[in-house]
Every structure is written in structure tokens, then in C-alpha cells.
Amino acid sequence: MCLGIKIFFEPRTHINKDMDSLHPLSSKIFLRSFWISMGNPKIILFLISLFPAFIEQEYNQTVQLVILSLIFVFLLLAPW
């Protein structure tokens, strides 16, 4: 919070046009944020607690988990 207040009160400087070349590609940003999200323990715990409710014990559980994961990723990435 102190850094935010410090930056807010600092005088503004001009941004160089050369700074645009330093920004990574949007695909790299997407992949980095995707892996950060997948490594988030809250998401992992959410999925671990959600998926068992929809898995049938009589059938192959690995296949069901893969299908549910693909549906989840599709819904997550779908452009609503």
C-alpha cells in the first residue's frame, strides 16, 4: 500500500515510445497467467472438491476426470 501511495504522489514522467518493444507478446502473457492460475492452490482445491460429485464409481474414473477437466477448460476459455 505504501508503494501505491508513493507512486501516486510521484511526478509523472514521459513514457518512451521504445518501451512498447519491451512488452511481451500477448500469447506469452496468456501462457504465463494460465500456468499461474493452474498452480494456484485455491483453484486446485476447488476442482478437487467439485469433481468427485460428478464422477460415477462404476466407470473408469480417470476418463471421467479428463472429460470433466476438458469441459471445464472449454467453458473457461469460451468467449462469452
TAJOVEN-V896601 format. One line per field, one symbol per residue. psi: psi as a letter, one per 40 degrees, with the letter a starting at -180 (. if undefined). A space follows every 50 residues. Layout:
BEGIN
psi->???
END
This chain:
BEGIN
psi->ddddddddeiiiihhieeddeehiidddddddddddddehdddddddddd dddehhddihddddddddddddddddehg.
END
